[in-house]
Amino acid sequence: MANYLTTKMSKNGLNVVSLFNGMNTGRQALENLGIKVNKYYSSEIKPYAIQLTQHHFSDTIQVGDVNNWKDWNIDWKSIDLILSGSPCQDLSIAGKRAGINGNKSNLFFVFIDILNHIKSLNSKVLFLQENVGSANKLDVGIMSRALGVYPVRINSSLLTAQQRDRYYWSNIKTRKTLFDLVTDIPQPKNKKIMLKDIITEDYCDTDKHTCLNTNSGKSATQTYLKHRNKTTGMITLIYKENNELRCKTNTLKGYDVITENDCLNLSFPTSTTRRGRVTKGKSPCLMESNNDLYAYKNGIVRTINQVEMERLQGFNDGYTSILSKNKAGSLLGDGWTLPIIEHIFSYMINK
Ligand SMILES: C[S@@+](CC[C@H](N)C(=O)[O-])C[C@H]1O[C@@H](n2cnc3c(N)ncnc32)[C@H](O)[C@@H]1O
């Protein structure tokens, strides 16, 4: 496999089809590894994802909705690598769990149709499919049988300050067991990057209205610090008691203690089941719609800023600066972790 690819890479470069291309992480990973690309086809429907992709790689060929793949003008037998980060909403623990047949996650089967079509013309085509670690076992089994390979499970926390548990199915490096083929990408070496290593000294002006200065409370026995939530009005989530800064949770103790450089997930402020709002050392998983991640630094509880979100997914500072924070957060929360994809692709070269 390596010889075939090495020749291809040193001559014209790889031809890549990236389905559900999002913020184009696959292309950036190839670029960072110095892997030459000839043609890069992107299937994506979100306008600001396309805008960011074209900003960084203006030669990307946008082919639109994946459902129309039979109309695409692509020489399928020339495709060396196909990427698919098919939507995970129906598989994720954060969604309603309709499963792999749900009306978003079933786009995975369109990827299977395309992959099988390419394989019938080029049996050496490489692929990478990603999905959430919280997918249920039946769905993981169905996906594995459709792909003919079992996945490797990697947490982005090994290479970034973010907890992000994901399955990766790939034939870039495989191992045969008694009955099955398994993805054999080794776990990356733990870089032990913590939130304190990536957090910035300052925060965006636009985030100031959501800040809590925990030092400015009155010296009463219990000083409540209010978190203003747009749907519920004022609600007490963070307060000082017994010289501790606490965040309300629905555990027996009723709270988590917050210390410097912790991350807080204040989504669902009125939830009666919410536990573990405070993450020590790392951030919880960024999500497409989650703008309620907070950091506690220098006595201030404030939202995670755009640069920090970029760093949590392993991108350079300012990578998404052409977009608003909300749009950037949506792409980063939905996207792949760049150094993890680089790690996987590195096995295409020389390992
Ligand atoms: C989980 S994200 C993939 C993220 C991507 N791997 C990255 O690193 O940014 C899924 C993407 O699929 C896109 N998508 C959803 N339906 C689609 C369709 N019918 N055709 C093409 N893309 C679609 C979404 O807009 C979203 O960006």
The ligand as a MOL file (V3000), in Angstrom:
LIG
                    3D

  0  0  0     0  0            999 V3000
M  V30 BEGIN CTAB
M  V30 COUNTS 27 29 0 0 0
M  V30 BEGIN ATOM
M  V30 1 C -19.8260 15.7500 11.5540 0
M  V30 2 S -19.7080 17.0220 10.3920 0 CHG=1
M  V30 3 C -18.2270 16.6200 9.5430 0
M  V30 4 C -17.0930 17.4920 9.9610 0
M  V30 5 C -15.8240 17.3540 9.1700 0
M  V30 6 N -15.3080 16.0060 9.1650 0
M  V30 7 C -14.7780 18.3120 9.7300 0
M  V30 8 O -13.6910 17.8830 10.1070 0
M  V30 9 O -15.0960 19.4890 9.8680 0 CHG=-1
M  V30 10 C -20.9600 16.5950 9.2480 0
M  V30 11 C -21.0880 17.5690 8.1010 0
M  V30 12 O -21.9750 17.0130 7.1350 0
M  V30 13 C -22.6180 18.0810 6.4760 0
M  V30 14 N -23.7870 17.5410 5.7680 0
M  V30 15 C -25.0090 17.2360 6.2860 0
M  V30 16 N -25.8290 16.7770 5.3180 0
M  V30 17 C -25.0990 16.7710 4.1670 0
M  V30 18 C -25.3900 16.4020 2.8250 0
M  V30 19 N -26.6110 15.9620 2.4800 0
M  V30 20 N -24.4220 16.5280 1.8890 0
M  V30 21 C -23.1870 16.9950 2.2390 0
M  V30 22 N -22.8490 17.3720 3.4990 0
M  V30 23 C -23.7910 17.2660 4.4440 0
M  V30 24 C -22.9390 19.0380 7.6010 0
M  V30 25 O -23.1830 20.3490 7.1140 0
M  V30 26 C -21.6800 18.9310 8.4710 0
M  V30 27 O -20.7620 19.9320 8.1590 0
M  V30 END ATOM
M  V30 BEGIN BOND
M  V30 1 1 1 2
M  V30 2 1 2 3
M  V30 3 1 2 10
M  V30 4 1 3 4
M  V30 5 1 4 5
M  V30 6 1 5 6
M  V30 7 1 5 7
M  V30 8 2 7 8
M  V30 9 1 7 9
M  V30 10 1 10 11
M  V30 11 1 11 12
M  V30 12 1 11 26
M  V30 13 1 12 13
M  V30 14 1 13 14
M  V30 15 1 13 24
M  V30 16 1 14 15
M  V30 17 1 14 23
M  V30 18 2 15 16
M  V30 19 1 16 17
M  V30 20 1 17 18
M  V30 21 2 17 23
M  V30 22 1 18 19
M  V30 23 2 18 20
M  V30 24 1 20 21
M  V30 25 2 21 22
M  V30 26 1 22 23
M  V30 27 1 24 25
M  V30 28 1 24 26
M  V30 29 1 26 27
M  V30 END BOND
M  V30 END CTAB
M  END
